[in-house]
Amino acid sequence: QLQLVESGGGLVQPGGSLRLSCAASGFTWDNYAIGWFRQAPGKEREGVSCISSSDGAAYYADSVKGRFTISRGNAKNTVFLQMNNLKPEDTAVYSCAARRSTAVQAMCVARWANAWGQGTQVTVSS
């Protein structure tokens, strides 16, 4: 059974940083992508960043380029999202997701996945 668990959310002041973690388990796929998505109240879900399991290729939404970095951990199926220079508009519930055999841009743009985590709240406020 596919399972994804996020951690690392919280309250941070504008300009601050947070690091989100996603631990995925139950995978038997050879090729997949893991992505971070966010949804603020009253807004559509946004694909923030996605990374390939095979070659580490990454995609970033324009709204986070230069501020967020996605990476794979040493442990298999662990993905991190380092968020720097956070802005109030980054406030949202952040969820990680996994999708089989997909290009990273396709996953982030389509906002569709085979499995989702429960989400973690990120609040940027002074």
C-alpha positions in Angstrom: 0.0 0.0 0.0 1.4 3.4 -1.0 1.9 5.8 1.8 3.4 9.3 2.0 4.0 11.2 5.2 5.0 14.8 5.4 6.7 16.7 8.2 8.4 20.0 8.8 5.6 22.6 8.5 5.0 25.4 10.9 4.9 29.2 11.5 7.7 31.3 10.1 8.2 35.0 9.6 8.6 36.5 6.2 12.1 36.0 4.9 12.5 32.9 6.9 13.1 29.3 5.9 11.5 25.9 6.4 12.4 22.4 5.3 9.7 19.9 4.5 10.2 16.2 4.4 8.3 13.5 2.6 8.7 9.8 3.5 7.2 7.5 0.9 6.7 3.7 1.4 5.0 0.8 -0.3 6.4 1.5 -3.7 7.2 -1.2 -6.2 7.6 1.1 -9.2 10.8 1.4 -11.1 10.2 4.9 -12.4 8.1 7.6 -10.7 8.1 11.2 -9.6 7.4 12.7 -6.2 6.1 16.2 -6.0 5.1 18.9 -3.6 1.8 20.6 -4.0 0.1 23.4 -2.0 -3.4 24.7 -1.6 -4.4 27.9 0.2 -8.0 28.6 1.3 -10.1 29.6 -1.7 -7.4 28.8 -4.2 -6.7 25.9 -6.6 -4.0 23.4 -5.8 -0.7 24.4 -7.2 2.2 22.1 -8.2 5.2 23.6 -6.5 8.0 21.3 -7.4 8.4 17.7 -8.6 11.5 15.4 -8.9 12.2 12.3 -10.8 13.2 9.1 -9.1 15.5 8.0 -11.9 17.7 11.0 -12.8 16.8 13.6 -10.2 15.4 16.0 -12.9 13.3 18.7 -11.2 10.6 21.1 -12.1 9.7 24.3 -10.2 6.7 26.6 -10.5 7.6 30.1 -11.5 6.3 31.4 -8.1 9.0 29.5 -6.2 12.0 29.5 -8.6 15.2 30.7 -6.9 13.7 30.3 -3.4 12.7 26.6 -3.1 14.9 23.6 -3.7 13.7 20.0 -4.0 16.1 17.1 -3.4 16.2 13.4 -2.7 17.5 12.0 0.5 20.0 9.2 1.1 17.1 7.0 2.3 15.2 5.7 -0.6 11.9 7.4 -1.3 12.6 10.4 0.9 12.2 13.8 -0.7 12.9 17.3 0.9 11.7 20.7 0.0 13.9 23.5 1.3 12.0 26.8 1.3 13.9 30.0 1.7 12.9 33.7 1.6 9.3 32.7 2.5 6.6 35.1 1.7 3.0 35.5 3.1 1.7 34.2 -0.2 3.5 30.9 0.4 1.0 30.2 3.2 -0.8 27.0 2.4 -1.2 23.3 3.2 1.7 21.5 1.5 1.2 17.9 0.4 3.6 15.5 -1.2 2.4 13.0 -3.8 3.7 10.2 -6.0 3.0 9.4 -9.6 4.1 6.5 -11.7 6.1 6.8 -14.9 5.7 10.5 -15.5 7.7 13.5 -16.5 8.2 15.9 -13.6 6.7 18.9 -15.4 3.7 16.8 -16.4 3.1 15.8 -12.9 3.3 19.3 -11.4 1.2 21.0 -14.1 -1.5 18.3 -14.2 -1.7 18.3 -10.4 -2.6 14.6 -10.5 -0.9 11.7 -8.7 -1.5 8.1 -7.7 -1.0 8.7 -4.0 -1.1 11.7 -1.7 0.1 12.5 1.8 -2.1 14.1 4.4 -0.5 17.5 4.2 1.3 19.9 6.5 0.5 23.5 7.2 3.0 26.2 6.4 2.1 29.7 7.7 4.2 32.8 6.8 3.3 35.7 9.0 4.9 38.4 11.2 
